[in-house]
Amino acid sequence: MVRQRKIYPGERQNASLDRFSRVPKKSAVTPTFQPVYYESEAPPPISVEPTSPFRIILGGAGVLLAVIVILILMFGGGAGGLLDGASQSKRLILASFTAVLTLVLLVVANPHGRLKAIMVGLAFAAGLLTLPFFFKEGTSKVTTAIDGDMPDLSGAPALEPMEDPLKTLKEEMHYEPVEEALAAYGPTLSAQGKTAVGIWLRDLRDFNKLQVVEYLTRSTNASEASWLYPRPPDDFLMVLIDIDDDMEKVAQLCGRFGKVTRMIEELRVIEVKVANESFIQGSLDALSDLENPSFYELNRRELESIDLRRVEEAVRRLATAEPKLYRKDVVRRMQELYDLADTEMKSDLAKALGVWSEPGDGSVDVVREAAAGLMAEEKTVPRPIIEFLVKQKDEQVIPILDQLWAGDPGAWENLYGEMGSPIEDLVLGHFNTGSPTIKISAATLLTKVGTAKSLPALRKAQESAKSETAVVVGRAIDAIEGRR
């Protein structure tokens, strides 16, 4: 290998290369272009633009509003409906307002199709304004018709029209629901001591109406068909169905939440000016603070409320308070509440009466009657009711307590034993015929209340008794002999 020196281009001059021809450089060719002319683009069609969600909502709201009002105009005039008692002029006002509002919403929702929106809006308007002339149910019916030819009375003296006060009242209160309810009782307006009565509630606020309905229905034992009808602007007409034929009693009940202004015997209607302030509850702090000077006054007022929930809360508060003020009024009201109370409330009332009642005020009779009713219906009695009667040493509760003890000896044994010697005969009867569990509990009771007449049965049982029964019977015998 022979290493040679590197030679770069241009370092050597080789004459032999001159015999080769050289290609002359040419100038660059100027390119030629065909110019292209574009026509201006047309704007995209309007229909391609996306619709704004806000306009969709407006259009839907307009159509929905019109449909709802159309349904109300068609079906809202029935008994208890939104338009029951509304005159035709008021229905036309409602239809006109809805038509205008629907038309405006549709036009705003369709800025590029206003003509179509106006046509649809006018179609809705025509339907809305036509309905009040065809659907008239629930409007006041005052019609006059004159048939035949009228005689010429131009020379006769003018007669003053006679006013019919009943007709005016019927029109004012829209009397039709009461009239329909009374028609079911025949010409005497009463059947088997039952009838219907209308309560014309003046100035009753809407948020108080449910309390009034519940109170009147509960207090009169009215049928579930009883109903409350709005009478704009601030009145209501309630129809009580299947109640006792005694308007005076119903009027007294209405006096609890307002002033009875008049009793319209001919129409079987009681007009009441509602005192809405009577529904306002006192301060919860004052109602719960035993040290507050107004505690007793406020809770006494709560007992008079027509809302049983507020009454029950007041009863529970008073059950923990010392009876310092209004003792007789509180006890009287609690006794009255037993007729309206459910089982739980009767139990709370017994606790409260255990604190507030006094000997001879009639509380024992009321609570005993409630205990007997509960035993007959539910086969059990809340413990506070029995505790109250046992504390009062009411011997008439012994049969009820005996049934409770026989059903559950462990739960009622102590209370039964607090009644003392009057229970001995009943307990001895269970001892002779009962189950082993009953015998043990009976022997335990005889240990406390037994006398010499129980010894023969106990000694006989001791002879055949085993284990725990023998021990308990032996203790009973020892206790009785120790008391002799």
C-alpha positions, 0 to 999 in steps of 0.5 A: 500500500502506497500512501498518496497525498490528498489532492483537493479540487482546484489544486492541480491544473490539468491541461488535458481537461481543456478538450472537453466542452463546457456547457454555458449556464442559462438564465433561470426561466421565469415561470408563468402562472394562470391567475384564478379568479374566485367569486365571493362566497354567499352567506350561509343560509339562516336555517343552518344557524344553531337555535339559542337554548334561551329562545327554545325555553321561551318558546316552550314556556309560551306553548306550555303556559297556553296549554295549562290555562286552556286545561284550567278553563276547560276543567277548573270550574268543577267543585273545588276547582281553581275557577270554582266561583269565578265569573265569566269576566274574570275568566276572560281576563285570564284568557286575554292575559295568557294569550298576550303573554304567549304571543310575546314569548313566541315572537321573541323566541322566533326572531327570523320567523316572526310571521309564523310565530304571530300566526301560532300565537293568534291561534292560541289566543283565539282558542283561549278567548273562546273557551270561557263562552263554552265552559261556564261550570262554576260561574255564578248563575244569575239568569233572567228570561222574559217570554211572550209579549209584555203589556204596555205599562207606560202609564202605570206607576213604577214599582220598586223591585223587592230585594231577596236577601237570601238570593243576594247571600247565595250569589255572594257565597256561591251557595251551590255546594251547600245546596247540593249537599242538603239535597241528599237529605230530602225535604227535611234537610236531615236524615237519621239525625245527620245533615250538612252545614256550610261554614262561610269563613271570612278573611281566612288566610290561605296558609291557615285553611288546612288547620281549620279543615282538619279541626272542623272535620275532626271535631264534628266527625264529618264525612270525608266528602266534606270540602273547602271551596275558595271564594275570592278574594279572601273567603272560603266556603266549607261544607260539612257533610254527615254531621249531627243536626246541631248548628249551635254546637258547630257554631261553638266549635267555630268560636275557637278560631274566630267570631260567629257573626250570624247563623243563617238557619234558612240556608244552613250556613254559619258565617265566621269572621276568622281571627288569623292572629289566633293561629300564631304560635308564641315564642318557643323560648318563652314556651320552654323556659320555666322561669319565664313569667309568661310560661304558664299563660302562653302554654295555657293558650297553646292548649286552646289551639286547634292544631293538635300538634301544638297542643301535644307539645304544650301538654308535654311542657306542662307535664314537667312544670310545677302547677303554679298558675291556671291549674283548674283551667289547665286540668279542665282543658286536658280532660276535654282533650281526651275525646280528641286525642290518639293513644300517644297523646292520651299517654302524655295527658296522663303524665301531665294530669299526674302533676296537675290534677287534684283529688275530686276534680274528675280526672280519675274518671276521665282517664279510667274511661280512656283506659277502658276504651283502649283496652276494648279496642287495642287490648293494651293500655299505655303504662302512664295511664295505668300509673296515674290510676294506680297512683290515685288508688282507683280500685276500678282499674283493677280488672284492667290491670289484672288482664294486663298482668295476666298477659305479661306478668313481668311488665305489670307485676310491680304496678299490680302489687301497688294496688294492695289487698283488693287484688288478692282474690283475682291473684289467687284465682290465677295462682290456682289455674295459671301457668308456672310463670303466672304462679310464680308471679302470683306467689310473689304478689301474695307475698306483698298483699296476701292474707290468711285466706290464701294460705290453704292454696299456697300450702297445697301448692307447696307440697307438689311444687318444685325448684323455684316455685317451691321457694317463692311459695314458701316465702309467700307463706312465711310473709303471710304468717308473719303478718298474722 
